[in-house]
Amino acid sequence: MSTDLATLRSLAHLARLEFDETKEQQMLGDLNKILDWVDQLRQLDTTDVEPLVHLSQEINVLRPDEARNTVSHQDGLRNAPRKDSDYFRVPKVLD
């Protein structure tokens, strides 16, 4: 399975990539190598291989999510560079 220059240019347009002549030829070679490798994988017999659901047998042990306020409102505003009574002051973003 190989890709021609027109297909590469179409893919580059979709991905918003630009190549010069030398990089285009190099990218075409690399893309064809990747496609050849995928074709080799496709030819492998995987009939007795179970589908992979997780990459490892590790199980995440998560604590229950409990809402708690560890910093008081006053402590949170104490080190603010700019504040306005009960709120942080930030630079204007929209006009």
Helices and strands as residue ranges (DSSP letters): H 5-14, H 21-42, H 73-78, E 83-84, E 87-88
